[in-house]
Amino acid sequence: MASENIVVLTDAEFDEKVLNSDQPVLVDFWAEWCGPCKMIAPFLEELANETVGKLTIAKLDVDKHTENASKFAVRSIPTLILFQNGEQKEMMVGADPGKIRKMVDSVL
């Protein structure tokens, strides 16, 4: 599923790896059964490889780890939330690589 440059998250490590990160983190809230989630996975892998050391891309399976999906009001998937300095900076719903790129470029 994920490349070596994508962090696979659990609720237990969310704060440590996302909110306490020194660099911006783009979290993909996804599920195994979600077609659009699978559709953007290759794009996210490519983006992760391009932004090593500048941006962390992480995935949180909302079926297995519900706490943070609930905390950040994730109602549809894929939902991507960009965090910077421990705070939610931007959020988008859907599988639009152009919008994802624009969101990421805003912090690079």
ABEGO torsion letter per residue (X at the ends): XBBAABBBBBAAAAAAAAAABABBBBBBBBBAABAAAAAAAAAAAAAAAAABGABBBBBBBAAABAAAAAAAGBABOBBBBBBBGGBBABBBBEBBAAAAAAAAAAAX
